[in-house]
């Protein structure tokens, strides 16, 4: 498997951009008093020490990915001809990036409101969901047009393989419903995972590398540049985001990451692989759902010490670094298994 030069250079460029920009942005955010607001019931009591840590750091790695992609994916800007009309269409990488940036802007608005109000209440849950569904719908409609209007959902795993090489279900209009639920669900799951220093960053790095590898194997070099630039940018950001973190990504960053991970999965026509490579996101989200359901059914009892599940590990005495190593290690294994299935 040969790796195109633009893919290699995009990784180095994104990493360099973050390493250069972050030390400059941190004091700037401090000057603006753009600090994280911590409320006691959202995590262990010792998280109060993180009060005031600069947030909205996601703008740094988002900018690095944007710059790297626009420069080094230049030759992949067009994605070929539309199967139905024959018209030239933008590459799927551009649509993934645009969608993710829009989601990041929504996250930025949420961060900005929190900072301005000096509390942890930004946009309401309903406002976020409405915006996320609208953004997801727009991406999915365009992606379906790019794919010739197909509404076939493919399961690219060996235990689904049949005589024709795969198991497919034509869901018709319900494809869009399921796809929007997957997109919104996993975008929010990434956001939920951003609860410890370096956790969301370290978990997402192997996922980005996974998508880069699959994209190269499938010849989707525009997605490869995008994914590997994300990996490089996050490695650089992790240096400053590791415990004790000097800067947090905020909803600006987690919305961007969630959007990019989910859109790349759909652009490569492997959305269900998110259940494997995104196993930590999945576990984090379901720990919250299970906790809330159990709490209501038992009239106040808790199954876990605290959710999302990373807080439960914290309450059991685990350090933030140990939790990050465990969760990112699980993700690496999951990504290797998924890659073996798909390559």
N, C-alpha and C positions, 0 to 999 in steps of 0.2 A: 504494500500500500504506500504509494508516494504521496507526500504532503506538498501541496502547492506552496510556492514561496509567499504569496499574499497572506496565507493562513499563518505561517510562522511569524512573519513580520507584524501582523495584526496583534498577535499575542504579546510580542515584545513592546510594541508601541503603547498598547493599553496599559500594560504593567508600568511602563515608564511614566506615562501621563499621570497615573494615580500617585506614584511615588514622589513626583515633583509637585503635584497640585495639593495633596492633602496637608502637608506642613504649612502651606500658605492659607488654606481655607479654614483650618481649625482656629487660628487666632482671629480671623475675620468673623467667624460665627460667634466666637466669644464676645467680640466687640459689639455685635448686634444683639447679644444676650439671647441667642437662639439655642437655649438649653433645654434638655429633656425634662419634662415634668413627671415626677413619680408620685403615684398615689398608693397608699398602704395596702389596699385590698387587691392590687393588681400583681403582687409578687411578695416574696419574703421581705421581712422588715429591713434586713440589711441592704436591700436595694436602694434605700433612701440615700445612701452615700453616693449614688449615681446622679442625684438631683443636680441639674445644671450642666451635665455633660453635653457638649455641642451635638445637635442632631441634624437631620436633613443631609447627612453625609452621602446619601445615595446619589446626590447630584454630581458627586465626583466620579464615581465609577460609571454612572450613566453617561456623563460627558465623555469619558475615556472610550467607552464602547461606541458611542455615536461618532466620534472623530475617527477612530480606527476603522470602523465599517465604511464610512463615507469615502475614506482615502484608499483603503486596500481592497475593497470589494467593488471598485469602480467598474471593472470588466464584467461584473455579474449583475449590473443594475437592471437589465431587462431579463425577464424570466422566460422568454420565448414567445410563442404564439398561443392564443386562447384556443383550446381544442374545438370550440363551437364556432367562433367567429373568425379565427385566424388572425385577429388583431394582436399587436405586440402589447404585452402586459408587464408591469413592474415585477421584479423578482420577489419571491416570497420573503426574503430577508428584509427587504424594505418595509413590507407590510407588517412583519413581526415587530420591527423596530419602532415604527410609527405608533402601533397599538400600545406597545409597552411604554413609550414616552407619554402618551396620553394618560395611561393609568398612573404613571409617575407624577404627572401634573395634578391628578386627583389626590394622590398621596401628599404632594407638596401643599395643597390647599388645606388638607387635614392637619399637617404639621404646623402650618402657619397659624391656623386658628387656635391650636393648642398653645402655641408660644404666646400669641397675643392675649389669650384669656388667662394665661398662667395656670392652666389645669390640663388634665389629660382627656378632656372631652372636645373632640374636633367635630367632624361631620357626623351626622347621625347614621346609625346602621342602615336605615331605610334609604337615605340619600346615597350612601356608598353602593348598596346593592343595585339601585336603579341605574346609577352611572355605570357600574360594572357590567350589567346585563346589556345596556345600550352599546357600550364599547365592544363587548364580546360579540354581539349580534352583527355589528358592522364588520368586524374582522372575519367572522365566519361566512358571511354572505360573499365578501370579496374572495375569500379563500375557495369557496365552492365554485365561484365563477372561474377562478384560475384553474380549477380541476375539471372544468367542463360541466359543472352543475351536478356532479355525483353526490349522492347521499348514502353511499355504501360505507359502512363502518367495518374496518378490517381488524382482525385479531392476529397479529404477527407473532405468535408463540408456537413452539413445536407441538404442544399438546392439543392445538387446534388445527394443525395441518392435516389436510385431506389430499385426495388424489390430484387436485388442481393446484396444490401448493399453499392453500390458506383457507381460513374459514371466514365467510363474509355474510353480513346481514344488511339488506337494504331497508333502512328504517324510514325512508321517505321524509316527510316533514318533521317527524319526531327526531330525526338526526340532529336538527338544529337545537331542539329543546335539550336533548342529552348533551350536546356539545357545549351549549351555554352553561349548563349546570357544572360540567367538568371544568370549564375555563374559570368561572367565577369561584367555584369551590376550591380549586387548587391555588388560585391567586391569593385568596384569603388564607389558605393553609400556610402558604409561605410567609404571609404577614404574621400569623400566629407563632410561627417558629422563631421569629425575631424577638426573643425574650431574654437572651443571655449574651454576654460579650462574646462576639465571634461565632455564635451558633449558626445563625442563618447564613452567614458568609461561608463558613467552613463546610456546611452541608451542601451548599449550592455549587461550590467549586467542582466536585466530582460529577455532578449532574451536567454542568456546562461542558466539561471534558467529554462526557458520554455523547452528548449531542454533536460535538465537534467530530468525534470519531465516526459516528453513524453517518453524518453528513458527507464526510470525505469518502467513505465506502460507497455511498449512493450517488456520488458526483454532485451533490447539492453544495457547491463551494461557497455560495453566498451565505447559506446558513452556517457553514463551517467557519467562515470568517467571523460571523456574529457570535457564535458560541465560544470560539477560542479567545476572542477579544474579551468576552465576559469573564472567562476563566482567568485571564491575565490581570484584568482590572480588579477582580475580587481577591486574588492573591496579594496584590499590592495593598488593597484596602484592609485585608486581614491583619497586616502588620500593625495598623493603628487601631483596629477594632477588637484585637485580642485583649483578654482580661489582664489588667484593668484597662478598659478601652478609653481611648482619647477622643473618639468620635463615634456616634451612632448613625446608622443608615436612615432611621426614621421610616415613616410610611412612604416617603418619597422613594427610598431604596427598595423596600420590601414589595411595594406595588410594581415597581419596575422589574424586579427579579421574577415575581410571580407571573407577570404578564409575558415576559420573554421566554420563560421556561415552558409555559403552556402553549404559546403561539408557535414556538419552534416544534413542539410535539405535533401540533395539527398541521403545520406546513410540511412536515415529513410524513404525514399520514400515519402516525403511530401514537395517537392520543392516549391509548390505554397503557402505554409503557410508563406513563406517569404513576400508575399504581405500584410499579416496581421501583423505578429510580427515585420516585418521590415518596418512598415508604415512610420516611421520618415526618414529612409534612402531613401525610395521611394519619399517622399515629398521633401526632400532636393535636390535630383537629378532632379526631374521634375521642381522645382522652377528655376533651372539653365536653363533647356531646354526651358521652357516657356519664361523666361526673354530674352534669346538670340533670340528666334523666334520672339517675339514681337518687340524687338529692330530692327531687320532687316526689318520686315514688315512695321513698322512705321517710318523708317529712323532716328533712334536715340532716340526714346522715351522709357522709362522704365516703366514696370508694377509694379515692386517692387523697394524699395529704394536701395537694394543691395542683391545679391544672392551669395551663398546659402541662403535660407530663414532665417537662424538664424541671419545673418548679418542685415537683414531687421528689425528684432525685436530689435537688438542692436541700429540701427539708430533711432528707435522710442523711445529710452530711457530705454529699458529693460536692467537689469543687466545680466551678464553672468550666475550667480547663478540661477536667476529666469527662464531664458530660459532653463537651464539644468533640473530644477525641472519640468517645463511644459512638455518638450519633453520626459523625462524619465517617467513621469506620464502617458502620452499618450501611451507609449510603454508598461507599466505595464498593463493597461486596455486592450490593443490589445492582449497581451500574455495570459491574463486570458480568454478572449473570445475565442481565438484560442484553448486553452487547454480544455475548456468546449466542444468545437466541436469535439475534437479528443480523449478525454478520454472516 
